[in-house]
Amino acid sequence: MFLLNTHPDHRKPLLPADAEGLGATGAAQVERQISRRENYAVTPLQGLPALAKELGVAAIHLKDEGHRLGLGSFKALGGSYVVVKLVLEEAVRRLGRPVDIAELQSPEVRAVAASMTFSCATDGNHGRSVAQGAQLVGAQAAIFVHSGVSEERIAAIARFGATMIRAEGTYDDSVAEAARVSDEKGWIVVSDTSWPGYERIPGLVMQGYTALVAEALRQMPQPPTHVFVQVGVGGIAAAVAAHFALVLGDERPVFVAVDPSRAACMFESARAGEPVKATVGEPTVMAMLDCYEPSLVAWRILSRVADAFMTVEDEDAVAVMNRLARPAGGDPVIVAGESGGVGLAGLIAAAADPAIRAQLKLDATSRVFVVNTEGATDPDRYAELVHGKAA
């Protein structure tokens, strides 16, 4: 399914509160923090010339977040960034003086962190980031997982010393449970989705994601004309779209938000003209995008700076995983998890439809940017979907 953004707010400026951290200054703050990490490296930007020729566009550039900070996902930029930022803010409050990132491992700051517990709900990748950030600063982490999260992903979070808590139901149910328990216990919720009265921290999580766009703009020979990014609750799509809009202004690319058809909360919100909950049915294979309620902040941003919304099927996501694993025409091999190549799947579907191509002005001069949001974060599932066997 495909629809152009017809919301009355389309192409209106972002609200000041949303724009504050998502432009060049916000991205620079993130890069200053993460560049101090022991395993920091700029993730690669891969060109896919053979696929671009096949799809009838000038270029495709893929930002490969499967290499990010040892976690294999763009989520490494969000949760851990916020944990560190909140610890430093609390240290300023308690110590009564400015505290720089260079003091993060000092006894005074670590004593502050040790008294703090950070929590979140997760499909897998965000929880790893929050847990890693807590371990980095010496804080505690409590991570809530729903019944659909694999044991492999749970183990990958637990290895950072996090307390794992099972919640019944869907991802959205685990978000509610994490908020309830954390309120009772005085834990700090670091969520990548927002709800009424809870917006600052999800906004900071999105600020973390802008670092990948800032890197990509330095890596690309020219800015893109089109961008396709997967949604989930909307944080990554909103962060990428907002950064391009704020940095490039009137020259910003056409932005397409891509949902799984089985968990199309942002698409359905765009169709309704307001945030709505998608129908809960059979889980999508795109496990990191199996979300049914959009982040309110993400919706507010995308209603302004997304130009179109579309959905892709489970088989489209699996086909992209396999195409990237076994590329044609000399394109590089890229390991993409079940949710990693969904933006690219959207591009492939759009390029195959003459009507959509025309609506997006997608043609032989188009330069397309996509993000591989995760590598094989569940190796067994990756082996099953790409190689037809267990790892």
C-alpha positions in Angstrom: 0.0 0.0 0.0 1.1 3.5 -0.7 -0.1 7.0 0.0 1.2 10.5 -0.3 1.2 12.7 2.8 -1.9 14.9 2.7 -1.8 16.0 6.3 -2.5 19.7 6.8 0.9 20.0 8.6 2.9 18.5 5.7 5.9 20.6 4.9 5.3 23.0 7.8 8.3 23.7 10.1 9.0 21.3 12.9 8.0 22.5 16.4 10.9 24.1 18.2 10.9 21.4 20.8 11.3 18.7 18.1 13.8 20.6 16.0 16.1 21.5 18.9 18.1 18.3 19.1 17.6 16.9 15.6 19.7 19.2 13.5 23.4 19.7 13.0 24.1 20.9 16.6 22.3 18.0 18.1 24.2 15.5 15.9 27.5 17.0 16.8 26.7 16.6 20.5 26.0 12.9 19.9 29.2 12.4 17.9 31.3 14.1 20.6 29.9 11.6 23.2 30.1 8.4 21.2 33.5 9.2 19.8 34.9 8.6 23.3 33.6 5.1 23.3 36.3 2.3 23.1 34.7 0.6 20.1 33.7 3.8 18.2 34.0 3.8 14.5 32.0 5.5 11.7 29.8 2.9 10.0 30.4 2.2 6.3 28.3 3.7 3.5 28.0 1.2 0.8 27.2 1.9 -2.9 24.9 -0.5 -4.7 25.5 0.4 -8.4 24.2 -2.8 -9.9 21.0 -2.7 -8.0 20.6 1.0 -8.8 20.9 0.2 -12.5 18.4 -2.6 -12.2 15.9 -0.3 -10.5 16.4 2.6 -12.9 17.9 5.1 -10.5 21.3 6.9 -10.6 22.6 5.7 -7.2 21.7 3.8 -4.1 23.8 4.4 -0.9 23.2 2.2 2.1 24.3 3.2 5.6 25.3 -0.1 7.3 24.4 0.1 11.0 25.2 -3.6 11.4 28.6 -2.4 12.5 27.6 0.1 15.1 29.4 0.1 18.5 29.5 -3.7 18.8 25.7 -4.0 19.0 25.0 -4.6 15.4 22.2 -2.0 15.2 21.5 1.7 14.9 19.8 1.4 18.3 23.3 1.6 19.8 23.2 5.4 19.1 20.0 5.9 21.1 19.6 4.2 24.4 23.2 4.3 25.6 23.6 7.9 24.5 20.6 8.9 26.7 21.8 6.9 29.7 25.2 8.6 29.6 23.5 12.0 29.1 21.1 11.5 32.0 23.9 10.3 34.3 25.9 13.5 33.5 22.9 15.7 34.2 22.3 14.0 37.5 25.9 14.4 38.4 25.7 18.1 37.7 22.6 18.3 40.0 24.2 16.4 42.8 27.7 17.8 42.7 26.6 21.3 42.1 29.1 22.1 39.4 29.6 21.5 35.6 30.5 17.9 34.7 32.1 17.1 31.4 31.9 13.8 29.5 35.6 13.4 30.2 34.7 12.8 33.9 32.3 9.9 33.1 34.6 7.3 34.7 35.6 9.4 37.7 34.8 8.0 41.2 32.4 10.9 41.8 30.3 10.4 38.7 30.3 6.6 38.9 29.0 6.9 42.5 26.1 8.9 41.1 25.5 6.4 38.3 25.5 3.4 40.8 22.4 4.8 42.5 20.5 5.0 39.2 18.4 2.2 37.5 17.4 2.6 33.8 14.6 0.6 32.3 12.9 0.1 29.0 10.8 -2.3 26.9 12.4 -3.8 23.9 12.0 -6.0 20.9 15.8 -6.7 21.3 18.0 -3.9 20.0 17.0 -0.9 22.1 17.3 -3.0 25.3 20.8 -3.9 24.4 21.7 -0.3 23.9 20.2 0.8 27.3 21.9 -2.2 29.0 25.2 -1.4 27.4 25.0 2.2 28.4 24.2 1.3 32.0 27.1 -1.1 32.2 29.4 1.6 30.7 28.6 4.1 33.4 28.2 1.7 36.3 24.4 2.0 36.6 21.7 -0.7 36.8 19.4 -1.8 34.0 16.0 -3.5 34.0 14.8 -4.6 30.6 11.2 -5.7 29.8 10.7 -8.2 26.9 7.4 -9.5 25.5 6.7 -13.0 24.6 7.8 -12.6 21.0 11.4 -11.7 21.8 13.7 -14.7 21.1 15.9 -16.3 23.7 18.9 -15.3 21.5 18.0 -11.7 21.8 17.3 -11.9 25.5 20.7 -13.5 26.1 22.4 -10.7 24.1 20.9 -8.1 26.5 21.5 -10.1 29.7 25.3 -10.3 29.0 25.5 -6.6 29.8 24.4 -7.4 33.4 20.8 -6.3 32.9 17.9 -7.7 34.9 15.5 -9.3 32.4 11.7 -9.1 33.1 9.2 -11.0 31.0 5.9 -9.1 30.1 2.8 -10.7 28.7 1.4 -9.7 25.3 2.9 -7.5 22.5 5.7 -4.9 22.5 3.1 -2.2 23.3 2.0 -4.2 26.3 5.6 -4.4 27.5 6.0 -0.7 27.1 3.0 -0.1 29.4 4.3 -2.7 31.9 7.8 -1.1 32.0 6.3 2.3 32.7 4.1 1.0 35.5 6.8 -1.0 37.3 9.4 1.8 36.8 7.0 4.3 38.3 6.5 2.1 41.4 10.3 1.5 41.9 11.6 4.9 40.9 13.5 3.7 37.8 14.2 6.0 34.9 12.4 4.8 31.7 14.5 5.2 28.6 11.9 4.5 25.9 12.2 4.9 22.2 8.5 5.6 22.0 6.6 8.5 23.5 3.1 9.0 25.1 1.3 12.0 26.6 3.5 13.6 29.3 6.6 11.5 28.3 8.4 13.1 25.4 11.8 14.4 26.4 13.7 11.1 26.7 12.3 9.6 23.4 13.3 12.9 21.8 16.9 12.4 23.1 16.9 8.8 21.8 16.0 10.2 18.4 18.8 12.8 18.7 21.2 9.9 19.1 20.1 8.5 15.8 21.0 11.7 13.9 24.6 10.9 14.2 24.2 8.3 11.4 22.7 10.9 9.1 25.5 13.4 9.8 28.1 10.7 9.0 26.3 9.7 5.8 26.1 13.3 4.5 29.9 13.5 4.9 30.3 10.2 3.2 28.0 10.7 0.2 29.4 12.6 -2.9 26.1 14.4 -3.2 23.0 14.6 -0.9 20.3 12.2 -1.8 17.2 13.1 -3.7 15.1 10.3 -2.1 15.2 8.5 1.3 13.4 5.3 2.3 13.5 4.4 6.0 11.6 1.8 8.0 9.3 2.9 10.8 8.6 0.7 13.8 7.3 3.2 16.4 8.8 5.8 14.2 11.9 7.0 16.0 14.5 6.2 13.3 12.3 7.5 10.5 11.5 10.7 12.3 15.1 11.3 13.2 16.4 10.8 9.7 13.6 12.8 8.1 14.0 15.7 10.6 17.8 15.9 10.2 17.6 16.0 6.4 14.9 18.7 6.6 16.8 20.8 9.2 20.2 20.6 7.5 19.1 20.7 3.8 16.0 22.9 4.1 14.3 23.4 0.7 16.9 21.0 -0.8 15.8 18.1 1.4 15.1 14.8 -0.2 11.8 13.2 -0.8 11.2 11.0 2.3 9.2 7.8 2.4 8.4 6.0 5.6 8.1 2.2 5.2 6.0 0.0 7.5 5.5 -3.8 7.7 2.0 -4.5 6.4 1.3 -6.5 9.5 2.3 -3.7 11.9 1.6 -0.6 9.9 0.9 1.8 12.8 2.5 4.9 11.0 0.8 4.1 7.7 -2.6 3.8 9.4 -2.0 7.0 11.3 -1.2 8.8 8.0 -4.4 7.4 6.5 -6.4 8.5 9.5 -4.7 11.9 9.8 -3.9 11.3 13.5 -2.1 8.7 15.6 -4.0 5.4 15.7 -3.3 1.9 16.8 -2.9 -0.7 14.1 -4.8 -4.0 14.3 -2.9 -6.6 16.2 -2.7 -9.9 14.2 -0.1 -12.4 13.2 3.4 -11.1 14.1 5.5 -9.8 11.2 8.9 -11.4 10.4 10.3 -7.9 10.8 10.7 -8.4 14.5 12.2 -5.0 15.4 9.3 -3.3 13.6 6.5 -5.4 15.2 4.9 -2.3 16.8 1.2 -1.3 16.7 1.2 2.2 18.3 3.2 5.0 16.9 5.4 7.3 19.0 3.5 10.6 19.4 6.6 12.6 18.9 7.6 10.6 15.8 4.1 11.0 14.3 4.2 14.8 15.0 7.5 15.0 13.1 6.6 12.7 10.2 3.3 14.4 9.6 5.4 17.4 8.7 8.5 16.0 7.0 7.5 12.6 5.5 6.3 12.9 1.9 4.8 9.5 1.6 4.0 6.3 3.6 4.0 2.8 2.3 3.9 -0.8 3.5 5.9 -3.9 2.4 5.1 -7.6 2.9 7.1 -10.1 5.0 8.3 -11.8 1.8 9.7 -8.5 0.6 11.8 -8.1 3.7 13.2 -11.7 3.4 13.9 -11.2 -0.3 16.0 -8.1 0.5 18.0 -10.0 3.2 18.8 -12.6 0.6 19.6 -10.1 -2.2 22.0 -8.3 0.1 23.6 -11.6 1.2 24.0 -12.7 -2.4 24.2 -9.5 -4.5 24.4 -9.4 -8.2 26.8 -7.4 -10.5 29.6 -6.9 -8.0 27.6 -5.1 -5.3 29.1 -5.6 -1.8 27.8 -8.4 0.4 25.8 -6.9 3.3 24.4 -8.7 6.3 20.9 -7.4 7.1 18.6 -8.7 9.8 14.9 -9.2 9.4 14.2 -5.5 9.9 17.5 -4.2 8.5 16.6 -3.9 4.8 13.0 -2.8 5.0 13.6 0.7 3.7 15.4 -0.9 0.7 12.4 -3.2 0.2 10.2 -0.1 0.0 12.4 1.3 -2.7 12.3 -1.9 -4.7 8.5 -2.0 -4.5 8.2 1.6 -5.4 10.5 1.4 -8.3 8.5 -1.5 -9.7 5.3 0.5 -9.8 5.0 3.2 -12.5 2.4 5.1 -10.7 4.4 5.3 -7.5 7.6 6.2 -9.4 5.7 9.1 -11.0 4.2 10.3 -7.7 7.7 10.3 -6.1 9.5 11.6 -9.2 11.8 8.6 -8.9 13.7 8.4 -12.1 17.2 7.8 -13.7 18.6 10.9 -12.0 17.5 9.9 -8.5 20.1 9.3 -5.7 18.6 7.1 -3.0 19.6 6.8 0.6 18.6 3.8 2.8 19.7 2.5 6.2 20.5 -1.1 7.0 19.3 -0.7 10.6 20.6 -4.0 11.9 22.9 -6.9 11.1 22.2 -10.5 12.1 21.2 -9.6 15.7 19.5 -13.0 15.9 22.0 -15.3 14.2 19.7 -18.4 14.2 16.9 -16.5 12.6 19.2 -15.0 10.0 20.6 -18.4 9.1 17.1 -19.8 8.8 15.8 -17.0 6.5 19.0 -16.6 4.4 20.5 -20.0 4.4 17.4 -22.2 5.1 18.9 -23.8 8.2 19.7 -23.2 11.8 23.0 -21.6 12.7 
